[in-house]
Each structure stands twice: as structure tokens, then as C-alpha cells.
Amino acid sequence: MVHGTRDELIGRLAEAVGAIAVAHPTRVAIDGPPATGKTTLADELAAVLRQQGRDVVRATIDDFLFPRAQRYPRGEYSAEGCYYDTHDYDALNRVLLDPLGPGGDRRFQPAVYDRAADAVLSPPVTTAPTGAVLVFDGVFLMRPELIDRWDLRIFVSTALEKTVDRAVIREERVSTRADVERRWRERYIPSQQLYLAMAHPTQRANIVVHNDEPQRPVWETARQRESEVLTAGE
């Protein structure tokens, strides 16, 4: 594992993006449980890439939700519902990830859903330059429907209990502590545990960022993990 500053981490991630050689836009997944800091990390990475002269498409799984009436067939606090019924992966692949991937025409839409209005969106189709980078954050990004669509996979890890405290602070203006804790303990944390057990995202990630202390992050690459396993087996 590597211990470093926030700037060092972002620089390392930008280097990892720059090292990818593909004949289409580079698709970067920044995965992790809610309230781990993945959106902030994605924004910071996108800013550095733009400073380096890269064209960046910034998008999020929150813009690929099913409408609210479709999201809760198992109940508002169902962990299984969170994992299975929340996101429109077919649309995500169809309008964004596949067009930017091998054989795609680079004509994409960055969203299909407006969360504030709970309405379906159809934004204008945009054409990405061949050398563009898609920086995409969200939960469950390494599940089977998506795993082969990413050119770089980053997983942001934080102790799940710590995410509850972060969520309470983040949502204090719109939700009570009791409401936030119930959503996290009944829906979000169990859905992440289901995801970890079924998809093994930390094993599939190219880089795992341990973000318990955002200004003092720790990270490891898949190569480092493999080296540690081989060393342990000697």
C-alpha cells in the first residue's frame, strides 16, 4: 500500500489514466459505497485531467436511475431492491458506455434521468473526441452488466460505519439523523454487503483507494496486491 497526500493520489490516478492506450475514449469507473467520497474524487481527477489538456466527459450513476415509481417494488428500505431495481444499466450501456467503447461511434448522451424532477431525460447527443476521458462515479459499477465496459476501474473504500456519520452530516439540511441512519443501516449498507459478496469489486479494481482519511489517503494497485499475495505464499 502507498500512503500519500491528496494531491499525490490524484496525480497517481491521472498517471494511470494517461497510461491507457486505446483507440476510443478512456472510460474510468470510480466505484464505492455511498458517502465514501467517490464523487469528490471523481471531480478532482476530472479537474486535473482538464488541466493536462484532456477532454473530459463527467457523468454519474445518479443520472441513470429508473423513475421513482419503478425503483421500490420490494419496498423503500429493501437492500435487494437497492441492488437490483435502482439503476438502468441497459440505458447506461446503450447511450454512454458502448458508444464510447471499442467499435462505438463516440456519439453519446450523459444522462437519461433527472433526479430532482423524477423525470426521464433525453439530452442532446454529443460526439466525444477519440482522446476524451469519461470519468464516471457511482455505486455498483463493477457488477456483471458493466464490468467489461471500463478501461480503468477505481474502487473507493471506507469503513461502512464511517459512511453513516458522513451521510448524517451531508444530509442534515434535508433529513433527520434517524431517517438517514435507517436508510443506511437497512438499505445502503446491506446492499453494499450484497454487492461485495456477489461482485467482489475490490478484486476487480485496478486501484483501490482507502479513503477513511481523505487528506491522508492510502492506495494500492492490482499489481501490488498480486505481489503481496505471491510474497505471502513463499
C-alpha positions as CSV (number, residue, x, y, z in Angstrom):
1,M,0.0,0.0,0.0
2,V,1.1,3.6,-0.7
3,H,0.5,6.4,1.8
4,G,0.4,9.9,0.5
5,T,-1.2,13.3,0.2
6,R,-4.4,14.0,-1.6
7,D,-2.5,15.7,-4.4
8,E,-0.2,12.7,-4.7
9,L,-3.2,10.4,-5.0
10,I,-4.9,12.5,-7.7
11,G,-1.6,12.7,-9.6
12,R,-1.3,8.9,-9.4
13,L,-4.8,8.4,-10.8
14,A,-4.1,10.9,-13.6
15,E,-1.0,8.9,-14.5
16,A,-3.0,5.7,-14.6
17,V,-5.4,7.3,-17.0
18,G,-2.6,8.6,-19.1
19,A,-1.0,5.2,-19.3
20,I,-4.1,3.7,-21.0
21,A,-3.7,3.3,-24.8
22,V,-7.0,2.6,-26.5
23,A,-8.4,3.7,-29.9
24,H,-11.5,5.2,-28.3
25,P,-12.3,7.4,-25.3
26,T,-10.9,6.1,-22.0
27,R,-13.8,5.0,-19.7
28,V,-12.9,5.4,-16.0
29,A,-15.1,4.0,-13.2
30,I,-14.9,5.4,-9.7
31,D,-16.9,2.9,-7.7
32,G,-17.7,2.7,-3.9
33,P,-20.4,2.8,-1.3
34,P,-22.4,6.0,-0.7
35,A,-20.6,8.7,1.2
36,T,-17.1,7.3,0.7
37,G,-16.0,10.4,-1.2
38,K,-16.0,9.0,-4.7
39,T,-17.9,11.9,-6.3
40,T,-15.4,14.4,-4.8
41,L,-12.5,12.2,-6.0
42,A,-14.0,12.0,-9.5
43,D,-14.4,15.8,-9.6
44,E,-10.8,16.3,-8.6
45,L,-9.5,13.8,-11.1
46,A,-11.6,15.4,-13.9
47,A,-10.2,18.8,-13.0
48,V,-6.6,17.6,-13.2
49,L,-7.1,15.8,-16.5
50,R,-8.6,19.0,-17.9
51,Q,-5.6,20.9,-16.7
52,Q,-3.5,18.4,-18.6
53,G,-5.4,19.2,-21.8
54,R,-7.7,16.2,-21.9
55,D,-11.3,16.4,-23.0
56,V,-13.3,15.1,-20.1
57,V,-16.9,13.8,-20.0
58,R,-18.1,13.8,-16.4
59,A,-21.1,11.6,-15.6
60,T,-22.6,9.7,-12.7
61,I,-24.8,6.7,-12.0
62,D,-27.4,9.1,-10.3
63,D,-28.4,10.2,-13.8
64,F,-29.2,6.6,-14.8
65,L,-31.8,5.8,-12.2
66,F,-35.2,4.3,-13.0
67,P,-38.1,6.7,-12.2
68,R,-39.1,6.5,-8.5
69,A,-42.3,4.6,-9.3
70,Q,-40.1,1.7,-10.7
71,R,-37.4,1.7,-8.0
72,Y,-39.2,0.4,-5.0
73,P,-41.1,-2.8,-5.9
74,R,-39.5,-4.5,-2.8
75,G,-40.0,-1.6,-0.5
76,E,-38.3,1.7,0.2
77,Y,-35.7,0.2,2.6
78,S,-35.0,-3.1,0.8
79,A,-31.3,-3.8,0.3
80,E,-32.1,-6.2,-2.6
81,G,-34.2,-3.5,-4.2
82,C,-31.3,-1.1,-4.0
83,Y,-29.0,-3.6,-5.7
84,Y,-31.4,-5.0,-8.3
85,D,-34.1,-2.4,-9.1
86,T,-32.5,1.1,-8.9
87,H,-30.3,1.7,-12.0
88,D,-31.0,1.4,-15.7
89,Y,-27.8,-0.4,-16.8
90,D,-29.2,-1.2,-20.3
91,A,-29.6,2.6,-20.9
92,L,-26.2,3.3,-19.4
93,N,-24.5,0.9,-21.8
94,R,-26.6,1.9,-24.8
95,V,-26.3,5.7,-24.7
96,L,-22.9,6.2,-23.0
97,L,-20.5,3.3,-22.3
98,D,-20.9,1.4,-25.6
99,P,-20.8,4.5,-27.9
100,L,-17.5,5.5,-26.2
101,G,-16.1,1.9,-26.3
102,P,-14.5,-0.3,-29.0
103,G,-16.4,0.0,-32.2
104,G,-18.6,2.8,-30.9
105,D,-19.3,6.0,-32.9
106,R,-18.5,8.2,-29.9
107,R,-22.0,9.8,-30.1
108,F,-23.3,9.7,-26.5
109,Q,-25.8,11.0,-24.0
110,P,-24.5,11.7,-20.4
111,A,-27.9,11.1,-18.7
112,V,-31.3,9.6,-19.0
113,Y,-32.9,10.7,-15.7
114,D,-33.5,14.0,-13.8
115,R,-33.5,13.1,-10.1
116,A,-34.8,16.4,-8.9
117,A,-37.8,16.3,-11.2
118,D,-38.1,12.4,-11.1
119,A,-38.4,12.6,-14.9
120,V,-36.9,10.8,-17.9
121,L,-34.3,12.9,-19.8
122,S,-33.2,12.8,-23.4
123,P,-30.3,15.3,-23.6
124,P,-28.7,16.2,-27.0
125,V,-26.4,13.7,-28.4
126,T,-22.7,14.8,-28.3
127,T,-19.7,13.4,-30.1
128,A,-16.6,12.8,-27.9
129,P,-13.1,13.2,-29.3
130,T,-11.2,10.0,-29.6
131,G,-8.8,11.1,-26.9
132,A,-11.5,12.0,-24.4
133,V,-11.8,10.6,-20.9
134,L,-15.1,9.6,-19.3
135,V,-14.9,10.0,-15.5
136,F,-17.9,8.2,-14.2
137,D,-18.7,7.8,-10.5
138,G,-21.4,5.7,-8.7
139,V,-22.3,2.6,-6.8
140,F,-22.2,-1.0,-8.1
141,L,-20.1,-0.1,-11.1
142,M,-18.3,-3.5,-11.2
143,R,-21.3,-5.7,-11.4
144,P,-21.5,-8.2,-14.3
145,E,-23.6,-5.8,-16.5
146,L,-20.8,-3.2,-16.5
147,I,-17.5,-4.8,-15.6
148,D,-16.2,-5.2,-19.2
149,R,-17.1,-1.6,-20.2
150,W,-14.4,0.1,-18.1
151,D,-10.8,0.8,-19.2
152,L,-9.7,1.8,-15.7
153,R,-11.5,0.6,-12.5
154,I,-11.1,2.5,-9.2
155,F,-12.8,1.5,-6.0
156,V,-13.1,3.9,-3.1
157,S,-13.2,2.1,0.2
158,T,-14.2,3.4,3.6
159,A,-15.4,1.7,6.7
160,L,-19.1,1.3,6.2
161,E,-19.9,2.6,9.7
162,K,-18.0,5.8,8.9
163,T,-20.2,6.4,5.9
164,V,-23.2,6.7,8.2
165,D,-21.6,9.6,10.1
166,R,-20.6,11.3,6.8
167,A,-24.2,10.9,5.5
168,V,-25.7,12.4,8.6
169,I,-23.5,15.5,8.1
170,R,-24.1,15.6,4.4
171,E,-27.9,15.4,4.6
172,E,-28.6,17.2,7.9
173,R,-30.5,20.0,6.0
174,V,-32.9,17.6,4.3
175,S,-33.2,14.6,6.6
176,T,-33.2,13.8,10.3
177,R,-30.4,11.7,11.8
178,A,-32.9,8.9,12.4
179,D,-34.1,8.9,8.8
180,V,-30.5,8.9,7.4
181,E,-29.4,6.1,9.8
182,R,-32.4,4.0,8.9
183,R,-31.7,4.3,5.1
184,W,-28.0,3.5,5.6
185,R,-28.5,0.6,8.0
186,E,-31.4,-1.1,6.3
187,R,-30.9,-0.3,2.7
188,Y,-27.5,1.1,1.7
189,I,-25.0,-0.8,3.9
190,P,-26.7,-4.2,3.4
191,S,-26.9,-3.6,-0.4
192,Q,-23.2,-2.9,-0.4
193,Q,-22.5,-6.1,1.6
194,L,-24.5,-8.0,-1.0
195,Y,-22.5,-6.3,-3.8
196,L,-19.2,-7.1,-2.2
197,A,-20.2,-10.7,-1.7
198,M,-21.5,-11.2,-5.3
199,A,-19.3,-9.0,-7.5
200,H,-16.0,-8.8,-5.5
201,P,-15.3,-5.3,-6.7
202,T,-12.1,-4.8,-4.7
203,Q,-10.6,-7.8,-6.5
204,R,-11.7,-6.4,-9.9
205,A,-10.4,-2.9,-9.3
206,N,-7.2,-1.7,-10.9
207,I,-6.7,0.7,-8.0
208,V,-8.3,0.6,-4.5
209,V,-8.3,3.9,-2.6
210,H,-8.7,3.7,1.2
211,N,-10.4,7.0,1.9
212,D,-11.1,6.9,5.7
213,E,-8.9,10.0,6.0
214,P,-9.4,11.9,2.7
215,Q,-6.4,14.2,3.2
216,R,-4.2,11.2,4.0
217,P,-5.3,8.5,1.6
218,V,-3.9,5.1,1.2
219,W,-4.0,3.3,-2.1
220,E,-2.9,0.1,-3.8
221,T,-2.8,-1.2,-7.3
222,A,-3.8,-4.7,-8.5
223,R,-0.2,-5.4,-9.3
224,Q,0.8,-4.5,-5.7
225,R,-1.9,-6.8,-4.3
226,E,-0.8,-9.6,-6.6
227,S,2.8,-9.1,-5.4
228,E,1.7,-9.2,-1.8
229,V,-0.2,-12.5,-2.4
230,L,2.8,-14.0,-4.1
231,T,5.2,-12.9,-1.3
232,A,2.8,-14.3,1.4
233,G,2.8,-17.6,-0.4
234,E,6.6,-18.0,-0.5
